Each structure stands twice: as structure tokens, then as C-alpha cells.
Amino acid sequence: MLKQRVITALVLIAILLPALFAQATWPFAVLSLALIAAAGWEWGRLNGAGAASLALGAILALACAAGLWAGWTAAPPRLVWMAATGLWLLGGVWVLRAGPPGWSRCPSALRCVIGLAVLWTAWLALAAARSLGINFILSVFCLVWAADIAAYFGGKAWGRRKLAPRISPGKSWEGVASGLAGALVLCMFWLWLDAAWPGASASLYTRLARHWGTVGLVLWVAALVGLSVVGDLFESLVKRAAGVKDSSGLLPGHGGVLDRVDALLPVFPAALALVSW
């Protein structure tokens, strides 16, 4: 299993890095479009779409392509970020409170529409973040990854109080606190890097510090970490309602695309909302 995970990770890195660091922004937009379309297919399978899951992925790909053609990856309407963040804050809390049984009671068509909206806004935010510069998009990626890694090890070491036992029994409040601490350490380190290399595009942290000050920076980083937890729990809830462990087997050793991007889905639109506010 470990060997399989490593091989898959290396292949993904070999594909992702050239697209991410390309001078033009469209290679990353197209690659991420393909991945998000696969996530749309996975979402349909998890939510009762059956044979129509492929159509769901195709519709999502067309919606993303329309956004790319309209130029929204370079100049997206700011209202999209506000609406997506509001949906995650209100809808995410409601869904997590209702639990897997509540999600299963929602009509399959409604669940599929929610998935299309969530995945489309996440892709648009990803592509728009790349337009803001490599430093910016990497700072958002690493925020989520640092919080996830720190939460894992902190939860293993000190986890006692369960965060959401009906949804993800392994997660704890101590893990969330560790994840926040890890994200804040990364934030301070990245601010130092931005100061040392001022010629690079501004990271998320520098942009937040400029507009909100140190206290605002800490509060917004905490909010983004909280949203990453909501995204992770939301996907876990959907899988639990469907009675499966992974969203698919597209990424050997890693599960599916949704398993790898769940925490990113609410964070990127929220990050774009913050820097465009």
C-alpha cells in the first residue's frame, strides 16, 4: 500500500508541477478542470446518480470550460466567492448537524446540484488563485496541508475529545488545535519568506496582513483552518451516508480525487473572498 501511494504521488507531482509553474495560466486551469470533472463523477456515484454520474462530470467540465472561455479565471466576479463562502458557512453547519441520515434524506438531484456548485466554485477559485501568482496559490495549498499534517500528529498524540464521532471518529478537538498551531507557524515562516524575497507575488498571508493587521491575519487563518475541517468532515459525511470508504479508486493508494481535495474545496473560495473584499 505504501509503495502504491508513493508511486501515485510521484506521478501526480510529475504532472502537476509543470502545469503549475508554466508561464501561462491555462495549463494548470485545464489540468485542474480534468481533475474536478473526475471529482464530479465521484460525487454523482456517492449521491445516487448511478449511470448519470458520467453526465454529471461532463456537465461540470463544460461549466468550468465556460468559465475559462469567459475569462473568469483571470477576472472572476467577486460575488461568486462571497456566495460560495456563505454556502459553506451556513450549509456546511446544517449538513454536519444533520449527520449522514439527514444527508441521505435529501433528494439525490438536490445533492448532485449542491456538488456541482461546490466543485465549480472550487475550480474557479483554484484557477483564479493561479492567476494571482505561484506564491499565492502555494500559500493556500500549504495552509491546508500544514493544518492537516499537524492535526494528524497532534490528534494521535493528544486526541481525547471527539470532534464529530458520528462522521469521522478519528478526529478530535486537540487535532484541530494542533492543525491551527501548524498553520500559524507556517504563516509566520511564509511572511518571513515574503519579506526576504519581495520580488515574488504576494502570498495569502502577506495580503491578509496588509489589509487586516496581525490580529486580523491570525483570526482569518483560524477561520480558513476551520473551513478546511468543515470540507474534510463534509466529504466524510457523504461517504458515510453512501457506505463507502473512498470516493473512488482513481488514485491507487489514495482513494479518489475528492479524498485528496475535500479540505481545499471551501478554503480556496474563502481565500479569494478575503483578498478581494
Backbone bond lengths (Angstrom), bond angles and torsions (degrees), N, CA, C in turn:
res aa  C-N    CA-C-N  psi(-1)  N-CA   C-N-CA  omega(-1)  CA-C   N-CA-C  phi
1 M - - - 1.471 - - 1.524 111.18 -
2 L 1.330 117.53 -45.26 1.466 120.95 -179.90 1.528 110.72 -62.34
3 K 1.347 116.24 -43.24 1.466 119.84 178.99 1.519 110.85 -60.56
4 Q 1.317 115.74 -42.03 1.459 120.77 179.67 1.528 110.84 -64.05
5 R 1.325 116.69 -42.14 1.464 121.20 178.64 1.526 110.93 -61.65
6 V 1.324 115.83 -43.44 1.473 120.18 -178.06 1.533 110.49 -65.50
7 I 1.347 116.56 -44.04 1.468 119.98 -179.36 1.531 110.42 -62.56
8 T 1.323 116.65 -45.62 1.467 120.41 178.89 1.520 110.84 -61.20
9 A 1.334 116.67 -43.06 1.465 120.50 179.99 1.526 111.29 -62.37
10 L 1.328 117.04 -41.47 1.460 120.36 -179.85 1.524 111.37 -65.74
11 V 1.324 116.37 -40.46 1.468 120.11 178.30 1.533 110.23 -63.67
12 L 1.322 116.69 -44.21 1.462 120.66 179.37 1.527 111.24 -62.11
13 I 1.332 116.36 -42.56 1.467 120.24 178.95 1.522 111.02 -63.15
14 A 1.339 115.76 -41.33 1.470 120.34 -179.98 1.532 111.51 -63.25
15 I 1.327 117.27 -29.73 1.463 121.26 178.50 1.525 110.95 -85.24
16 L 1.334 116.11 -40.56 1.464 120.93 -173.08 1.526 113.30 -72.51
17 L 1.332 117.31 -45.83 1.459 119.94 -172.12 1.535 113.62 -60.96
18 P 1.356 119.40 -46.55 1.471 117.65 178.36 1.531 112.49 -59.92
19 A 1.341 116.98 -38.48 1.471 119.38 178.86 1.524 110.95 -68.48
20 L 1.331 116.79 -39.56 1.456 120.77 -177.81 1.524 112.04 -67.46
21 F 1.342 116.60 -39.93 1.460 120.49 -175.63 1.529 113.58 -95.36
22 A 1.318 117.02 6.16 1.461 119.76 175.99 1.525 109.98 -62.49
23 Q 1.318 116.52 148.58 1.457 120.26 -178.33 1.522 111.32 -62.80
24 A 1.322 116.67 -41.70 1.465 121.21 176.07 1.532 109.46 -81.46
25 T 1.314 115.94 155.62 1.472 119.63 -178.87 1.524 112.99 -89.57
26 W 1.353 116.87 -16.32 1.462 118.20 -173.95 1.530 114.80 -67.59
27 P 1.366 121.62 -32.17 1.471 118.28 178.64 1.532 112.70 -59.45
28 F 1.327 116.79 -42.28 1.467 118.89 178.20 1.524 110.64 -67.77
29 A 1.332 116.79 -38.54 1.462 119.93 179.48 1.525 110.76 -61.96
30 V 1.326 116.79 -41.86 1.473 120.43 -179.13 1.527 110.90 -69.88
31 L 1.333 117.06 -43.16 1.466 119.84 178.99 1.525 110.91 -62.34
32 S 1.324 116.40 -47.47 1.465 119.21 179.68 1.524 111.32 -65.53
33 L 1.347 116.63 -30.35 1.473 120.18 175.73 1.526 110.29 -62.12
34 A 1.327 116.83 -44.06 1.467 120.41 179.25 1.528 110.92 -62.44
35 L 1.328 116.23 -41.65 1.464 119.94 -179.60 1.529 111.21 -67.54
36 I 1.329 117.09 -40.60 1.458 119.63 -178.28 1.523 110.61 -70.92
37 A 1.349 117.03 -30.05 1.469 119.63 174.77 1.530 110.34 -65.32
38 A 1.337 115.86 -39.72 1.467 119.57 175.90 1.524 110.23 -63.51
39 A 1.330 116.82 -38.02 1.461 120.28 176.82 1.530 110.81 -64.17
40 G 1.338 116.54 -34.83 1.462 119.95 176.39 1.514 112.08 -64.20
41 W 1.326 115.57 -40.07 1.472 119.97 175.52 1.528 110.38 -62.10
42 E 1.333 116.71 -43.96 1.465 120.61 178.27 1.525 110.90 -61.71
43 W 1.319 116.41 -41.73 1.466 120.27 -179.59 1.535 110.58 -60.97
44 G 1.319 116.46 -42.92 1.457 119.29 178.50 1.520 112.00 -61.27
45 R 1.334 117.51 -42.40 1.468 121.35 179.03 1.523 111.22 -63.37
46 L 1.329 116.54 -36.75 1.464 120.03 -178.59 1.524 112.57 -74.87
47 N 1.328 116.80 -19.07 1.469 119.73 -172.13 1.518 113.52 -120.77
48 G 1.328 115.53 30.08 1.459 120.13 168.59 1.508 115.65 80.53
49 A 1.338 119.12 16.09 1.462 119.77 -179.96 1.519 112.11 -77.44
50 G 1.338 117.62 -20.52 1.455 120.83 177.41 1.518 112.78 61.44
51 A 1.335 115.78 -130.29 1.460 121.11 -178.27 1.522 112.31 -64.61
52 A 1.336 117.71 -20.42 1.465 121.30 -179.79 1.525 112.23 -78.19
53 S 1.340 117.64 -1.31 1.467 120.66 -179.12 1.525 111.49 -61.87
54 L 1.342 116.63 -37.98 1.461 119.57 177.23 1.528 111.03 -62.80
55 A 1.334 115.91 -39.47 1.461 119.96 177.65 1.521 110.49 -64.64
56 L 1.328 116.43 -36.90 1.461 120.50 178.37 1.525 110.51 -62.39
57 G 1.329 116.29 -44.40 1.461 120.01 176.99 1.514 111.88 -62.52
58 A 1.346 116.70 -39.45 1.459 120.63 179.68 1.527 111.52 -66.73
59 I 1.332 116.76 -41.19 1.474 120.77 177.66 1.516 110.54 -61.45
60 L 1.323 115.64 -41.99 1.465 120.02 179.01 1.528 110.43 -64.10
61 A 1.334 117.22 -42.73 1.462 120.82 178.46 1.527 110.77 -61.11
62 L 1.334 117.42 -41.85 1.457 120.95 178.97 1.523 111.35 -65.62
63 A 1.338 116.99 -39.07 1.464 120.51 178.88 1.526 110.61 -64.83
64 C 1.323 116.79 -40.44 1.467 120.95 177.59 1.524 110.62 -66.78
65 A 1.349 116.23 -42.36 1.467 119.99 178.69 1.525 110.86 -62.52
66 A 1.326 116.90 -36.03 1.467 120.50 177.73 1.527 110.35 -64.69
67 G 1.332 116.44 -40.25 1.456 119.90 176.81 1.514 112.24 -64.38
68 L 1.336 116.34 -38.49 1.465 121.09 177.96 1.526 110.24 -66.14
69 W 1.320 116.67 -43.93 1.466 121.42 179.86 1.526 111.36 -64.62
70 A 1.334 117.11 -35.61 1.466 121.51 -178.94 1.526 112.64 -76.90
71 G 1.331 117.01 -6.89 1.455 120.09 179.52 1.513 114.06 82.91
72 W 1.330 117.68 13.95 1.459 120.64 -177.28 1.524 112.93 -71.80
73 T 1.332 117.60 -17.11 1.468 117.97 177.89 1.524 111.13 -71.70
74 A 1.334 117.20 -24.13 1.464 121.08 178.59 1.525 111.81 -97.79
75 A 1.329 116.75 -34.44 1.464 120.88 -179.19 1.524 109.38 -138.41
76 P 1.329 117.08 70.68 1.461 120.30 -177.24 1.531 111.49 -75.64
77 P 1.324 117.56 151.98 1.470 120.32 175.04 1.529 109.98 -68.81
78 R 1.332 116.72 127.80 1.462 120.37 -175.37 1.526 112.52 -63.81
79 L 1.330 116.62 -25.66 1.454 119.83 -179.37 1.524 111.96 -59.79
80 V 1.334 116.27 -29.60 1.471 120.21 179.58 1.521 110.16 -60.14
81 W 1.340 116.83 -43.40 1.475 119.50 -178.37 1.521 111.06 -67.10
82 M 1.324 117.05 -40.53 1.457 120.33 179.34 1.530 110.91 -63.52
83 A 1.349 115.36 -44.29 1.463 119.82 -179.01 1.526 111.06 -65.13
84 A 1.346 116.60 -43.62 1.464 120.21 -179.26 1.521 111.36 -64.26
85 T 1.328 116.87 -42.54 1.464 120.17 179.48 1.516 111.20 -65.43
86 G 1.338 116.61 -41.95 1.459 120.04 176.96 1.516 112.22 -61.86
87 L 1.346 115.93 -40.03 1.469 120.21 178.02 1.522 111.07 -61.87
88 W 1.336 116.61 -42.23 1.465 119.79 179.12 1.529 111.34 -66.74
89 L 1.316 117.16 -40.84 1.467 119.75 -177.68 1.516 111.45 -66.46
90 L 1.327 116.66 -47.70 1.466 120.28 -176.22 1.524 111.71 -82.66
91 G 1.339 115.64 -51.75 1.456 119.55 -178.24 1.513 112.39 -67.09
92 G 1.346 116.51 -39.42 1.462 119.59 179.81 1.518 112.20 -61.16
93 V 1.329 116.07 -44.39 1.471 119.78 178.98 1.521 110.62 -63.19
94 W 1.331 116.48 -42.35 1.472 119.56 -178.83 1.525 110.93 -64.22
95 V 1.323 116.89 -45.13 1.465 120.88 -178.22 1.520 110.94 -64.12
96 L 1.336 117.33 -43.42 1.460 120.02 -179.48 1.525 111.61 -66.44
97 R 1.313 116.62 -34.25 1.474 119.57 176.64 1.525 110.77 -68.87
98 A 1.325 116.96 -38.04 1.464 120.49 -179.13 1.524 111.86 -71.81
99 G 1.343 117.35 -28.89 1.455 120.84 178.04 1.519 112.59 76.13
100 P 1.336 117.04 179.22 1.472 120.83 179.97 1.526 114.15 -54.81
101 P 1.356 119.71 -41.13 1.478 118.21 179.47 1.522 112.54 -61.92
102 G 1.336 116.41 -40.03 1.457 119.59 179.30 1.517 112.02 -64.95
103 W 1.332 116.71 -40.16 1.457 120.45 177.84 1.522 110.96 -64.39
104 S 1.315 117.69 -40.60 1.464 121.31 -179.28 1.524 111.86 -65.41
105 R 1.324 117.19 -27.07 1.465 120.21 -179.83 1.519 112.58 -75.91
106 C 1.324 117.59 -17.75 1.472 120.20 177.00 1.527 109.79 -68.95
107 P 1.318 118.85 141.82 1.477 120.37 177.32 1.532 111.06 -57.62
108 S 1.314 115.88 142.61 1.459 120.43 -178.81 1.525 111.70 -57.54
109 A 1.330 117.75 -38.97 1.465 120.71 -179.18 1.523 111.22 -61.90
110 L 1.334 116.19 -41.20 1.460 120.22 179.32 1.522 110.77 -65.50
111 R 1.324 116.94 -41.37 1.466 120.26 178.99 1.526 110.83 -63.42
112 C 1.325 116.43 -37.51 1.464 119.50 179.25 1.529 111.17 -68.46
113 V 1.332 117.58 -39.92 1.464 121.19 177.92 1.527 110.42 -63.57
114 I 1.336 116.76 -41.69 1.462 120.56 177.30 1.524 110.05 -59.65
115 G 1.332 116.00 -43.71 1.458 120.10 179.25 1.518 112.33 -61.93
116 L 1.348 117.09 -42.95 1.463 120.35 178.17 1.526 110.81 -60.04
117 A 1.337 116.70 -43.58 1.467 120.42 -178.88 1.527 111.11 -65.08
118 V 1.332 116.16 -44.11 1.468 120.80 -178.69 1.529 110.89 -63.93
119 L 1.322 116.24 -46.22 1.465 120.10 -176.34 1.523 111.93 -72.25
120 W 1.327 117.94 -36.30 1.467 119.89 179.58 1.522 111.08 -66.28
121 T 1.336 117.16 -46.18 1.466 119.15 179.90 1.528 110.87 -66.53
122 A 1.327 117.53 -34.33 1.467 119.92 177.98 1.526 110.39 -65.78
123 W 1.357 116.92 -42.90 1.466 118.75 178.37 1.517 111.08 -64.45
124 L 1.322 117.23 -43.78 1.461 120.13 -179.61 1.530 110.23 -61.07
125 A 1.334 117.12 -38.76 1.463 120.60 178.32 1.524 111.18 -67.57
126 L 1.327 117.18 -39.36 1.465 120.88 176.35 1.531 111.03 -58.98
127 A 1.325 116.20 -49.30 1.459 120.59 -178.26 1.526 111.06 -65.74
128 A 1.333 117.06 -39.05 1.460 120.48 178.99 1.523 110.86 -68.30
129 A 1.326 116.96 -36.31 1.465 120.45 178.05 1.520 110.75 -63.92
130 R 1.327 116.90 -37.42 1.471 119.47 177.00 1.523 110.27 -64.66
131 S 1.315 118.10 -34.32 1.455 121.02 178.18 1.526 112.04 -66.00
132 L 1.336 117.21 -25.17 1.460 121.43 178.43 1.530 112.18 -79.80
133 G 1.318 117.24 -8.72 1.456 120.44 176.48 1.512 113.33 123.63
134 I 1.331 115.21 154.03 1.464 121.70 179.52 1.527 110.63 -59.38
135 N 1.325 116.38 -43.77 1.459 120.46 -177.71 1.523 111.07 -60.00
136 F 1.327 116.09 -39.89 1.469 119.53 -178.62 1.524 111.21 -66.94
137 I 1.322 116.89 -51.92 1.465 118.63 -175.53 1.530 111.50 -65.39
138 L 1.337 116.80 -36.94 1.467 119.12 178.14 1.526 111.37 -66.52
139 S 1.333 117.13 -35.77 1.461 119.48 179.64 1.523 111.49 -64.75
140 V 1.340 117.42 -33.36 1.472 120.18 177.73 1.526 110.13 -74.09
141 F 1.328 116.16 -45.52 1.466 119.51 176.71 1.535 110.31 -54.56
142 C 1.317 115.85 -50.59 1.466 120.46 -173.90 1.518 112.26 -68.88
143 L 1.338 117.66 -28.11 1.469 119.98 173.91 1.524 110.46 -57.99
144 V 1.330 115.74 -48.69 1.471 120.50 -178.42 1.526 110.38 -68.07
145 W 1.338 117.15 -43.27 1.459 119.89 -178.45 1.530 111.39 -65.89
146 A 1.336 117.36 -42.49 1.464 120.39 179.93 1.518 110.61 -63.41
147 A 1.335 116.71 -42.52 1.460 120.24 179.06 1.523 111.06 -64.22
148 D 1.326 116.74 -40.29 1.465 120.95 -179.12 1.527 111.22 -66.40
149 I 1.337 116.63 -44.92 1.465 120.51 -179.09 1.525 111.08 -65.93
150 A 1.339 116.18 -45.99 1.463 119.99 179.99 1.528 110.91 -64.69
151 A 1.334 116.97 -37.39 1.461 120.27 178.46 1.530 111.21 -65.00
152 Y 1.323 116.24 -38.76 1.465 120.12 -180.00 1.524 110.74 -62.08
153 F 1.338 116.42 -51.74 1.459 119.46 -176.96 1.527 111.41 -72.11
154 G 1.335 117.54 -36.84 1.454 119.80 177.32 1.517 111.98 -66.12
155 G 1.341 115.81 -39.73 1.464 119.34 177.85 1.513 112.08 -65.87
156 K 1.348 116.60 -38.56 1.465 120.91 178.02 1.527 110.79 -63.50
157 A 1.333 116.05 -39.54 1.466 120.31 -174.74 1.518 112.68 -81.14
158 W 1.334 117.65 -41.92 1.463 119.65 -170.60 1.527 113.98 -125.37
159 G 1.330 118.11 -1.13 1.459 120.24 -174.55 1.520 113.87 -60.42
160 R 1.313 115.88 120.91 1.462 121.79 177.50 1.533 111.20 -128.32
161 R 1.323 115.99 -49.36 1.463 120.53 -175.97 1.532 109.84 -90.60
162 K 1.324 116.42 120.26 1.457 121.63 -176.54 1.531 110.59 -70.11
163 L 1.310 115.15 137.86 1.460 120.84 -179.95 1.523 111.42 -80.10
164 A 1.321 117.16 -51.66 1.471 122.00 -178.26 1.524 108.20 -148.03
165 P 1.335 117.89 75.96 1.472 120.75 -172.89 1.523 114.60 -60.26
166 R 1.343 117.77 -28.00 1.468 119.71 179.63 1.523 112.24 -74.51
167 I 1.328 116.07 -20.10 1.462 120.35 -173.84 1.521 111.64 -108.00
168 S 1.335 116.37 -51.64 1.460 121.81 -177.59 1.529 108.39 -142.66
169 P 1.328 117.38 88.82 1.469 121.31 -173.76 1.527 114.28 -59.75
170 G 1.316 118.18 -21.56 1.454 120.35 -176.79 1.518 114.24 -78.93
171 K 1.326 118.17 -14.98 1.462 121.11 -176.05 1.533 110.92 -88.10
172 S 1.329 115.40 142.86 1.462 120.91 -178.15 1.517 110.35 -133.79
173 W 1.334 115.39 162.02 1.460 120.42 176.08 1.525 110.56 -65.12
174 E 1.319 116.33 -34.75 1.468 119.02 177.17 1.526 111.23 -64.31
175 G 1.342 116.52 -35.03 1.452 120.41 175.89 1.520 111.70 -65.20
176 V 1.342 116.47 -40.50 1.464 120.19 177.72 1.527 110.29 -62.17
177 A 1.338 116.82 -44.19 1.465 120.72 178.99 1.530 110.70 -62.22
178 S 1.320 116.40 -40.25 1.473 119.89 177.78 1.522 110.58 -65.08
179 G 1.329 115.94 -39.41 1.457 119.59 178.22 1.524 111.66 -62.76
180 L 1.324 116.89 -40.89 1.453 120.66 177.48 1.525 111.00 -63.85
181 A 1.326 116.53 -42.62 1.461 120.21 178.40 1.528 110.80 -61.30
182 G 1.331 116.58 -43.23 1.463 120.37 178.65 1.517 111.88 -62.46
183 A 1.343 116.90 -40.52 1.459 120.70 179.50 1.527 111.30 -66.07
184 L 1.327 117.12 -38.65 1.465 120.39 179.95 1.529 111.55 -69.05
185 V 1.332 116.84 -37.15 1.469 119.82 175.63 1.526 109.63 -62.61
186 L 1.323 116.38 -45.50 1.466 120.33 177.26 1.523 110.75 -59.84
187 C 1.323 116.49 -41.83 1.462 121.80 -179.62 1.529 110.97 -58.79
188 M 1.324 117.70 -47.65 1.461 121.26 -179.94 1.532 111.06 -63.13
189 F 1.330 115.53 -41.13 1.465 119.81 179.34 1.522 110.62 -64.52
190 W 1.326 117.16 -40.70 1.459 120.56 -177.68 1.525 110.90 -69.25
191 L 1.331 117.15 -36.17 1.462 119.96 176.42 1.525 110.48 -61.32
192 W 1.331 115.79 -38.55 1.470 119.53 177.24 1.521 110.33 -65.20
193 L 1.323 117.02 -41.27 1.461 120.21 178.04 1.524 111.28 -62.48
194 D 1.324 116.96 -42.85 1.468 120.25 179.80 1.524 110.83 -62.23
195 A 1.342 116.01 -38.27 1.460 119.32 178.75 1.529 111.36 -69.42
196 A 1.328 116.42 -34.08 1.467 120.53 -178.86 1.527 111.91 -74.56
197 W 1.347 117.30 -30.37 1.466 121.98 179.23 1.527 109.38 -125.56
198 P 1.319 116.71 74.29 1.475 120.23 -175.19 1.517 114.32 -66.50
199 G 1.332 118.25 -13.11 1.458 120.31 -178.94 1.509 113.69 -75.06
200 A 1.336 116.77 -17.53 1.465 120.29 -178.70 1.531 110.31 -75.45
201 S 1.332 116.36 160.24 1.456 119.99 175.17 1.527 109.19 -63.20
202 A 1.310 116.81 147.25 1.465 121.14 -175.81 1.527 110.90 -67.56
203 S 1.311 115.54 138.21 1.461 120.76 177.08 1.526 109.83 -79.05
204 L 1.306 116.15 171.89 1.461 121.48 174.65 1.523 110.33 -56.06
205 Y 1.337 117.02 -42.89 1.462 121.28 -174.35 1.523 111.70 -67.52
206 T 1.316 117.33 -42.38 1.462 120.45 177.95 1.520 110.76 -64.67
207 R 1.317 117.12 -40.93 1.467 120.29 178.74 1.524 110.87 -63.44
208 L 1.323 117.34 -42.25 1.460 120.27 179.14 1.527 111.16 -67.45
209 A 1.325 117.07 -41.70 1.465 120.45 -179.83 1.525 111.04 -63.54
210 R 1.331 117.78 -38.67 1.466 121.21 179.82 1.519 111.35 -62.61
211 H 1.317 116.44 -41.38 1.465 120.35 -173.06 1.527 113.80 -92.11
212 W 1.334 117.81 -26.43 1.457 120.05 -172.02 1.526 113.72 -120.67
213 G 1.328 117.88 -8.13 1.454 119.80 -178.48 1.521 111.43 78.22
214 T 1.326 116.41 -179.87 1.465 121.11 -175.25 1.524 111.94 -66.22
215 V 1.325 116.56 -45.56 1.476 119.74 -179.25 1.523 110.16 -62.79
216 G 1.332 116.71 -45.84 1.461 119.93 178.38 1.512 112.32 -61.54
217 L 1.337 115.96 -39.21 1.468 120.13 177.64 1.520 110.99 -58.54
218 V 1.323 116.78 -48.54 1.468 120.65 -178.92 1.524 110.77 -62.25
219 L 1.327 116.42 -42.64 1.469 119.95 -178.70 1.529 111.33 -65.63
220 W 1.335 116.90 -41.85 1.460 119.03 -178.86 1.527 112.04 -71.77
221 V 1.334 117.07 -35.81 1.473 118.87 174.64 1.528 109.77 -62.10
222 A 1.334 116.86 -42.13 1.470 120.61 177.47 1.529 110.71 -61.06
223 A 1.332 116.32 -40.70 1.466 120.01 179.22 1.525 111.37 -64.40
224 L 1.326 117.17 -41.10 1.464 120.74 179.52 1.525 111.21 -67.01
225 V 1.336 116.77 -38.45 1.468 119.78 175.47 1.526 109.64 -62.48
226 G 1.337 116.48 -42.12 1.464 119.76 177.43 1.516 111.95 -60.45
227 L 1.336 117.25 -40.79 1.462 120.31 178.11 1.524 111.59 -66.07
228 S 1.335 117.17 -35.25 1.466 119.27 177.51 1.528 110.54 -63.01
229 V 1.319 116.48 -36.69 1.471 120.84 177.41 1.525 109.93 -66.53
230 V 1.338 116.42 -41.53 1.468 120.43 178.16 1.529 110.56 -60.92
231 G 1.338 117.03 -43.54 1.461 120.18 178.82 1.518 112.19 -61.87
232 D 1.325 115.77 -42.72 1.465 121.18 178.92 1.525 110.67 -62.92
233 L 1.334 116.13 -47.02 1.467 120.25 -179.20 1.526 111.64 -66.35
234 F 1.323 116.58 -36.36 1.462 120.03 -179.45 1.519 110.86 -61.35
235 E 1.334 116.38 -46.79 1.460 118.43 179.62 1.518 111.14 -66.44
236 S 1.341 117.24 -37.62 1.468 120.56 176.54 1.518 110.72 -61.08
237 L 1.343 115.97 -39.81 1.467 120.62 178.85 1.523 110.67 -63.46
238 V 1.335 116.92 -43.72 1.465 120.44 -179.27 1.528 110.12 -63.40
239 K 1.334 117.14 -42.48 1.465 120.08 179.07 1.523 110.95 -66.54
240 R 1.328 116.96 -39.55 1.464 119.36 178.70 1.522 110.79 -64.67
241 A 1.341 116.52 -39.35 1.467 119.90 177.78 1.525 111.10 -64.52
242 A 1.347 116.03 -32.91 1.464 120.48 179.42 1.528 112.38 -84.43
243 G 1.337 117.32 -11.68 1.461 121.07 179.14 1.510 113.84 74.71
244 V 1.345 117.16 32.85 1.466 120.44 179.51 1.521 109.90 -127.04
245 K 1.332 115.64 160.28 1.463 120.87 -179.88 1.517 111.95 -90.27
246 D 1.338 116.99 -40.73 1.461 122.53 -178.72 1.524 109.80 -120.52
247 S 1.338 115.75 155.27 1.468 119.30 179.38 1.524 111.42 -69.52
248 S 1.335 117.70 -27.55 1.462 123.09 173.88 1.520 107.57 -172.66
249 G 1.335 116.99 -172.10 1.456 121.19 175.72 1.516 111.85 -115.21
250 L 1.343 116.69 25.85 1.464 120.23 -176.90 1.518 113.03 -63.40
251 L 1.324 117.43 -31.37 1.471 121.76 -178.07 1.521 107.90 -114.42
252 P 1.317 118.25 92.58 1.469 121.42 -175.78 1.527 112.51 -51.05
253 G 1.316 114.83 128.13 1.453 120.54 -179.36 1.516 113.97 86.98
254 H 1.332 116.88 -14.96 1.469 121.29 -177.31 1.522 112.67 -119.16
255 G 1.329 118.35 -8.67 1.450 120.60 -175.31 1.512 110.89 90.15
256 G 1.324 116.07 -129.26 1.459 120.58 -178.17 1.512 112.14 -114.97
257 V 1.326 115.34 -178.58 1.468 120.90 179.71 1.524 109.85 -64.01
258 L 1.329 116.87 -43.83 1.466 119.65 179.91 1.524 112.17 -59.16
259 D 1.322 117.15 -34.51 1.463 120.72 178.79 1.521 111.98 -63.34
260 R 1.316 116.91 -26.37 1.464 121.74 -177.22 1.527 112.94 -94.58
261 V 1.321 117.87 -21.27 1.476 119.57 -173.95 1.525 112.79 -116.16
262 D 1.328 118.37 2.30 1.463 120.05 -173.01 1.530 113.49 -54.92
263 A 1.340 117.14 -45.03 1.468 120.26 -178.23 1.522 112.33 -71.44
264 L 1.333 116.96 -21.45 1.464 120.81 -179.47 1.522 112.28 -79.61
265 L 1.325 117.67 -23.96 1.464 121.08 -170.68 1.527 113.42 -57.85
266 P 1.350 120.10 -45.20 1.466 118.38 178.05 1.524 113.39 -85.57
267 V 1.326 117.51 -21.86 1.473 120.26 -172.14 1.524 111.82 -72.96
268 F 1.321 118.32 -42.90 1.467 119.36 -177.42 1.528 112.70 -64.51
269 P 1.338 120.03 -46.87 1.477 117.69 176.12 1.529 112.39 -61.01
270 A 1.336 117.22 -38.91 1.465 120.16 179.71 1.525 111.20 -66.20
271 A 1.341 117.11 -39.86 1.452 120.29 177.70 1.518 111.05 -62.71
272 L 1.326 117.20 -41.80 1.472 120.64 177.30 1.525 110.70 -65.88
273 A 1.339 116.59 -36.73 1.470 119.19 177.70 1.518 110.57 -62.49
274 L 1.315 117.57 -41.17 1.462 122.15 -178.06 1.524 112.02 -65.65
275 V 1.338 116.56 -44.86 1.466 118.80 -175.74 1.527 112.18 -78.79
276 S 1.331 117.51 -15.84 1.468 119.49 178.70 1.520 112.03 -102.65
277 W 1.323 117.36 -0.15 1.467 122.16 -177.13 1.519 108.16 -67.74
